[in-house]
Amino acid sequence: TLVFAPSIPLLDNNIISLGTVFLIQIYAGLLLRPIFIITRQMQDLQRAGASIDRINKLFDTKKKILDTGTEKLSSGPLEIEFNKLNFAYNEDTYVLNDISFKLYPGKTLGILGHTGSGKTTISRLLFRLYDPKPDDGEILLNNVKIKDIPLGDLRDKISYVTQSVELFQASVRENVTLFDDRVSDEKITSILNDIGLDDWFSKLPEGLDTIISSSEHGISAGEAQLLALARVFIKSPNLVVLDEASSRLDSVTENLLDVAIE
């Protein structure tokens, strides 16, 4: 319309013909399409620029957890000791106050408490997602201060399972092994059978090559939780920390989880 309207006076004064008007209209349409494409590309470029800024900020983030330890953990079950531990996420409010306990190798400990009482915080500190202040007590594994253990060795020996399970849009094999191609298919299927996922696994159209994701209808919250536990068994850690791992499970699946852990 914007092109056609200015052409009317020129047509009335016989400056251009009717065919020229239609030709102008066609050319205008041909020009508008690339302009719209360029506009969309500029919007995509702006979004990409904002994403790059966020990525750069992530790369610029300074580590708060120092990896300076040199003491290697021995094989076998671990002894855990919390010695007069205090911890606060900010300077004002302490989540943990003077926490002390010892868990001997091969034993099981359940920690009960209301929401916000610090149960998850204990798990995070054990995994060194956070560190307490130097004068706020200490955590020891096999009588070794946790800060003296290399992070890679610590997190290789401990498996941390939460109630929130993240699945990749990838195959069953890749979700269980976390893309470690050194794990054999026989070991994966054996573990799936041990934790009670044999019936679910037998119905998969492509076996271990079946693509799953967190949004797929073929996997329930309970099955996803058991897959997270399968990751633990693949790793064969010295210590397993379950942070409300059964809170979303029905009674049948929770029994399967208990049997698998035992």
N, C-alpha and C positions, 0 to 999 in steps of 0.2 A: 504493500500500500504506500509506503514512504517513497518508493521509486516510481510507482505508477502515477501518483497525484501530481508531482511536478511536471510530468510529461504532458498533461492535458493542455496547458496553455500553449506549449510548443506544437502540439497536434492541431489545435484550433487555428494557429497562425501559419499552418502549412510549413512549418520549419522542419518537422520530422513527419514520417509516415506512420501509419498504424503498425506496420510490420516492424519498424524501428522501435516503437514502444514495447512491443512484445519481446523484441531482441534484448532491449535493456533489462526488462524484467527477468529474462532467462539468465543473463550474465550476472545480474545482482544476486540471484539465487545461488549461482555457482560460487560467487565470492563469499556469501554469508556462511556457507557450510565450513570452509576452512577457518573462518573467523571464530565460529562457535567452538571448533576443535581446539584452536589456540587458547581460547578462554578457559576451557576445561583443563588443558595442559598447564596453564598458569596456576590454576587452583591446585592441581596435583603437585606442582612444583612447590607451592607455598606449604602444603601439608608435609611434603617430603623434607623441606627445610626445617619445619618445626620438629619433625621426628629426629633429624640429624642433631638438632640442638639438644634434645633430650638424651640421645645416645652419647653425645660429647660430655654432657653433665655426668652421665653414669661412669664414663671412663675417667673423669676427673675426680670422682669420689675417692677420698682417701680411706685406706683400710684402718679400721679401729682395732681389729684383731691381729696382733703381731705374731708371726710364725717364726719364732726363734728357738723353739725347743729342739733338743738333741737326744732325749731319752726315749728309746724304743720300748713299746709294750711287748711283753712276752705273750706267747700263744696260750690259748686256753681261756676259761672264764675269768672275768675281771672282778676285783674287789673295789667297791666304791666307798668313798668316805667324804662326807660334807662336814667341815669343821668350822663351826661358829660363823656360818655364811650369812652375809647381808647383801641385798641387791636392790637397786632402784633404777628404773628406766630413765628417770629424771632426778634432779637434785632434791626434789621436795618430798616425794612419797616413796617409801621403801615397800617393795612387794614381798620381800623375804627378810625376816628378822631372826638372827641368831639360830639358823637352821643347822642342826648336827644330827647325823645318823651314819651308820655303816651297814653296807650290804656285802655279805661274804660271797665268794665265788660260787656260782652254781645255784644260788638262792634267788627267790622271787620276792619282790617288794611291791605292795600296792599302796599308792598315796591317795588319800581321800580328802576332799575339801570342796567348798562351794565355789561357784564361778568367780574368778578373779583372785583366788586365794594363793596363786603362785605355782600350781602344779605344772603348767606348761613352761613356766619360767625355769623351773628346776631342770626340765628336759633340755631346754635351749642352752642353759649354762653347761650342762654335761656335754653337749655337742659343740660347745664353744661358738655358738652364734652370737653370744655376748660374753663379756668378761666382767667380773666384779672388780671393784677398786682394790688396790694392793692391801689396804688395811681393813678390808671387809670380809675376812675369812678366806678359806681355800677349799678347793676340791682336789681329791687325790684318787688316782687309779693305781692299784697295786702299790700303794705307798709312794707314788710319784706324783708330784704336783702337775695338775693338768696343763699348766702353761709351759712346762718343761718337755711336753710331748709334741712332736711335729704334728701339725694339723692334718696332713695327709695320712699319717699313721693312726691318729686318733679317730678320724672319720672312716677309716677303713675297718677299724676294729669295732665300731659302734654303728648300729642301724637304728634309725629314728623313724617310726611310723606314726603319722598323725591321722586324725579323723577326716582330713581333707586329702583326697587322693587325686593326683594330677596324672591324666593319661595323655599320651601323645597320639596324634592321628597317624599311627604307624601300625605295623603288624603286631600280633600277640608276642612273637619272639622278641621284637625290639622293645616292647613295653616292659616285658619281664626282665630282660637282660640289660636294659638301659643302653642298648646299641653296642653291647660288648659281644663281638662275633667270636670270641674264644669259648663261649659256653656252648656245649653240645645240645642238639635237639633232644637227645635221650634224657639228659639231666633236666631240661625244662619240663618235658612231659611227665617225668617221674615226680617232680615237685608239684605240678598241677594236680596229679592224682593224689599225692599225699595230703594236700590241703583241702581236698573235697571238690575240686573243680573239674573232675573227670567227666561228669555228665554234661556240664556246660561246654567243655572242650570238644567232646565227641560230636556236638551239634554244629560246630563251626564249619562253614563250607570249604575253607581252604586250610584248615588246621592252623599251624603256627604262622602261616602267611596271611591269615585273615586280618584285614585292616579294621582296627577299632579306634574309637575316640570317646571322649567324655560325653559327647552329645548323642552317641549311637544308642538306639533302643535295645540292642541286643545284650547290653551289659547293665546289670543293676548296681546299686550302691554297694550292696553286700559283696557281689562278685568283684567289683573294683577294689574293695578293701582287701579281699583275699589275693588279688593280683599284687597289691602292694606288699602283702606278706610273702608272696612268692619271690619278690625281689630280695627280701631279707634272706630267704633260704638259699638263693643263688649266691649271695655274697658270703654266707657262712660266717657271720660276725662273732666276736667274743661277748658282745652284750647287745641286747635288744631292748629298746625303749619304746613302749606303746603309749602314746598320748591320746587317750580316749578313742582308741582305734576301733572299738566296737560300739560306739555311741549311735551309729546310724544303721546298725544291723538288726535284723529280726532274730528271734530266739534260735531258729534252726541254723542260720548262718553263724550266729555267735558261738553255738556249740561246735561248728566246724572249725571256727577260729581257735577255740580252746584246745581242740584235739590237735590241730596243726602245730600250735605252739609247744604242746607237750611232746 
